[in-house]
Amino acid sequence: MKLSDAKCRNARPKERPYKLADGHGLYLLVSANGSRLWRLDYRFDGKRLTMAIGAYPDTTLADAREARDAARKHLRDGRDPMEERKVSRTVARVARATTFGLVADELLAKLTREGKAEVTIAKRRWLLHDLGAPLCTRPVAAITPAEVLALLREVESKGHLETARRLRAAIGQVMRLAAATNRATLDPTSALRGAIASPVVKHRAAITDPKGAGKLMLAVQSYDRPVVRAAMLIMAYCFPRPGECRLARWNDVDFTAKIWTIPAERTKMRREHKIPLSRQALATFRDLHDLTGHDEEGLCFPGQRAMDRPISENTICVALRTLGFPKEEMSAHGFRALASTLLHETSKFSSETIERALAHQDHDAVRRAYARGQHWADRIRLMQWWADRLDKLRDEAAAQ
């Protein structure tokens, strides 16, 4: 006869322990001291074994029956219920110890092995360990969409919409790594697409018309700090990314071959980028070499206070403001937008040549794998045409 909750509740201790059976090996062991313990007898590999399930009433009759049924399923599958329970407890203990912060560190180490830029890794670390601090001590498998959303909403409430978007993406990377390594079952950020406000895309300010370009070049030529003036001229003639320009070193510049090589570790795409130097760019580098070229491994554009430190990220922007170009009109990155806009408007060069000159990478991975040509001869022509075009626009601005 099966047990009832009332029978379990009313079981009283006797001089010797006794059992109240419920069926299929499950029974309530009533001890002489009054404790009531659930036990399950079963046979596995020819051995008679007893598994402890819990103490009544903390473990109810329904709980005990559920544990018995689960054990019987393990036996039908040829597995020892007690061994399965040990494994489950070990997995749960490891899961509790496997925190979001631990997996985040693994992701950062992976990005380092992949050769990502230090600045990229530093930004990701800031997102995950600083902004994501409330998650860092949480078991990664236990993190829910609701708690991630609460964290994102806190950032969003401060008006940092782009940061909230990047934080969601960074958390998603960690969760997908955890899922791929069997330490989590899902990525909670996938359910949050559209849950926070989308940032309004703000393009970097840039002058993109010929007349404006002429006035810009005329103003740059008049700037009274020679190193910064040279940096702006190189940005105009060669249109590298601002960080690639300010970190340039003299052993990157080959005056004989007329090539400036930006090493892979300093490029956004982590691919070496070679820039053919026009006559104007080469002359700018030569004039600058007289000022800062005392060490062939040194910086082309050192700061004012120390030769071993480059000009800061804001130096060119400050110079542009001094020359009368407000932040809404022109930025350091704007030299690239200027070149891209005016070069694409001419029919003299193919789009592929222009994109190679800008060090842009094709978004199509298959096409990128086969498009190995660098359009080098066309790029040499392009760089000289572009420098001549800027000089012509400058001279026209000076004549007005």
N, C-alpha and C positions, 0 to 999 in steps of 0.2 A: 504493500500500500504506500502510495506516494505521501511525502510530507506536506504539511500545510504550514503557513506562517505562524498560526496559533500554536501548533504542536511544537514548533521550534522555540517559540517564545516561552512556552510553559514547561519546557524540559528542565527538570531539577536534578542537581547532582546526587549521586548515590555513593555507596561506600567504595565501589569500584567503577572505573570508566565503562561507558556503554555506548553503543552506536544506534542511531536512528537512520535507517536506510531510506533513500529516495529513488533508487533504481539506477541501473547501468553503472554501478560502482561508486556512485556518489552517496555520502552519508555524513551525518552530523555527529561528531565525537564529543560526548558530554563527559568532561573530566570530573574527578572527585572534588576539585577545588572550585567547580562551577563554570569553568570556561567552556565555551561551545565552539568547536573548530570544524570547519568543512574539510573533508578529505575525499580523495578520489583514488580508488584502487583500479589498477589496469595491468595488463600484461604486454610486454614489448620484448621481442627477441627471446621469447621463452622465459623471461624473468617477471616475477610479480613485483610491481612497484607501487608506491603510494605518493601522490602529489598533494601538497598542502595548497589550499585555495584561499583561505582567509578565515577570519573569526566572525561569528554571528554576534550581534546584529549589524556590525559595520558592513560585512558582506552579506547581503540579503539572500533569501532562497532563490530569487530570480537570478541574482548575480552568479550564484554557485552553479545553477543549472546552465547558464550561458557559458561559464568556464568549462563545465563538463562537456557540453556539446562541441565546443571548439577543440577540446582535447581529443574527443572521439574522431573528429574530422582529421586531425593530424595523424592519428593512428591508422585511419583508412588510407591516408596518403603515404604510409610507411615511415612516419616521423615520430620521434619520441616527444610527447608534449612538454616534459620538463626541460629537455634540451632546447626546444623551440622557445620556451619562455625565457631561458637564459640568454639566448641569442637576441630576443626582442628587448630584453632589459639592457643588454650591452649596446644594441643599436640606439636605444633611447638615451642611454648615458652619453654615448658619442655625439648624438644629435644635440643634446643640451650643451655639450662642451664645444660644438662646432658653431661658433658665433658668426654673425654677419661680419664683424670686424676681421675675423680670421680669414674668411673667404675674400674679403676686400683686399687684404694684404697679398693674398695669392694672385688676385687679378692684377695688382700693381706690379708684382714681380713678373708676371706674364708679359705685361706691356713693356717692361724694361728689356726682357729677353727678345721681344719683337723689334727692339730698336726705336721705340717711340721717343719723341723729344722730351727732354727733361721738363720743359715747361708744361707739356701736355700731361705728364705723369704728376707733376706738382699740382696742377689744377684738379686732376681726378682725385688725388689724395685729399685735397681741401674739401671737395664735394662729399667724399665718402666718410672721412674721419672727423671733419669739423661740422659741416652741415648735417651729416648723417650720424652724428654722435649718439642720438637716442636709440639707433638701431644696432650700434656696434656690439653691445653686450647681449643682444637677444639671440637665441638659437635661430640660425638661419632658416631652418625648416618651419619655424613657428610664425614667421613674419606674415602678416595678413595685408591685403589691399587697404583695409581701413586705417591701419597705423602708418602705412606709407603715405596715404592721402593726407592724413593729419599733418605729417611732416612737410609735405609739399605745400599744403594750404598755409602753413606758418610762414614759409618763404614767400609765397604768393601774396600774402596779406601785407608784406612790406614793399610791394610793388616790383619785386625782382622776378618778373615773369620768365625771362630767358634763363635765369639761374634755376628756377623751379623746373623748367623743361630739361635742362642739362642734368639736374639732380635725379629726376625720374629715369633718364637714360642711363646714368651711372649706376643707380641702384639695380636697374634691370640687367646690366652686364654682370653684376655680382650674383644676382639670383639665377641667371642662366648658367653661369659657371657652376654654382652649387647644384643645380638640377642635372647638369651634364656629368657631374662627378657623384651622382646619387646621394646628395646630402640635402636635397630639397625636391619637392614634387612639382612645383610650379613657380612661375615668375609672376608675382602679384602686380607688377607694374603694367602688364599687358591689359589688365582690366581697367586701367586708369587713363587710357587714351581719351582725350577730350574732357577729362574731369577737372582740369585746371585751365585757366585762361591762356590763350595762345599769345605769345609776345608779338608785337608789331615789328616787322622786319625793318631795321633802319640801315640803309646803305651808307657806307663811309662816304663822307663829303668829298666831292671831286669836281674839279673844273674839267669840262668835257667838250668845250667848243674851241675852235681855232683862235679866235680873238682873245679869249681868256687865257689860253695856253701861252700866247705871245706875251701878254702882260705878266704872267707868272714867271716865265723865263727871264724877262727883263728885270723883274724884282729880285729873283734869285741871284742873278749876276752881280747885283749891288750889295748883297749881304756882306757885312764887315768881318765875320768870323770865318777865316779861310777853310778850316776843317769842316765846319757845318755847311758852308757854301758848297764845298766839293761833294759832301754827302747828298745834298739836294740835287746837284747836277748829275751825279751818278744815278740817283733815283729817277731823274727825268730821262736820261739817255738810255739807261739799261733796264729800267722798271723792275728791279727785284722786289721781293718783299722787304719791308723795313728792317726786320730782324736780320735778314741775310746781308743787308747792306751794312748795318752798324757793326756786325761781327766779322766783317771781311778782314782777312790778314794778307800781308804782302806776299807770302808764298802761294797765295791763291791766284795772283795776277801774273800772267806770262806776257811780258812786254814784247818778246820776240814773236810768239805765235799770235799775239793780240787776242788773248782769251782770258776771261775771268772764270775760274772754276769754283763753284760753290759746293763744298763737300756734302755728301748725303746726310750726314748727321746734323747739318744746319738748315736743311730744306724741309718744307712742310710735308712733302710727299716721301721723304726719306729716300730720294733718288738724286744722285749727283746731277747738277745742272751747270752746263757750260754756256757762257754768254760771249758771243763774238763782240769784240770792242770796236766801236766806230772810231774814227780819227778824234772826234771830240771827247769821247770817254777815255781814250788812251791818253790824250793830252791832259785831261783832268787828273788821272791817276799819276801821271809823271810829275805834274806840278805839286801834287799832294805828297809824292814820295820825298821831295826835298824837305818837307816839313816833318813827316812822321815815319819815314822809311829807314830809320837808323838800325832797326832790327828786322831782318828779312822774315822773321816769324812773328813779328809784332802786328798790332792792330793798324789798319789803315785809318780808322776814324776813332782815335782815343779821345777820352774826355779831357776837360781842361785840367783837372786836378791830378790825374794819374795816367801814365802812358799804358799801363796794363789793364785799364778798364775802358770799355767802349763808351761812346756817347750814349746817353740814356734813351729810353723809348720815347720820351717826350721832347727830346732836343729839337727834332725837325718840326714838330708841331708848334713849339714855342717860337721857332724861327719864322714859321709861316704867319703866326699871329703878329709878330714884330713887323713883318713886311706888309701887314694890312689885310691878310686873308683870314677872316673869322672861321671858327670851327665848323660853321654851317656851310662854308664855301669850299674849303680845301683841307685835306688831311694828309698825313705821310703816305698812307696807302692809296691816296687819290692819284698819285703819279701812275700807278698801275691801271687804274680805271681810265685815266686820260689816254694812255697809250692804247689800251684795248679798244676804246671807243673810236678814236680817230683812225687807227690802223684797220679796224673792221669796216670803216666807212669808205676806205679806198679799195679799188678793185685790183691793186697791184700785187697783193699777196693773198694766198689761200688762207682759209680759216685754220687749217691744220698747222700751217707755218706760224701763224700768230699765236695759237694756243701753245705750241712748243716753245716759242720765245717767252711766253708768260709762265712757263713751267707748270702748265695745267695738265692734269692727268685725265685721260678719257674715263668716263663713268662706266662704260661698257667693258667688263673685264676681259671678254673674249677678244674684242677689237683691240684693246690695249695690249694684249699678249702678242698680237700679230703686227701691230703698228710700231715696229721697232725703229723706223727711219726717223732721223732727227731733223730732216729738211735743212741740213747744215748750210749748203750753198745759198738757199733762199733766205735763211736767217741772217747770213752775213750781209746780203743785199738789204734786207729789211732794217737791220740795225743802223746801217749807214744812211739809208733813206730817211729813217725816223729822226736821227740826229740832225740831218740837214734840214728837215722839215721844221723842227723846233727852232733851229737857228734862224731860219727864214721868218717864222712867225715872230720871234723876238725882235728881229731887225725891223719888221713892219710895225711892231708896237712902238719901237723907239722913234720911228719916223713920224708918228702921228702927233 
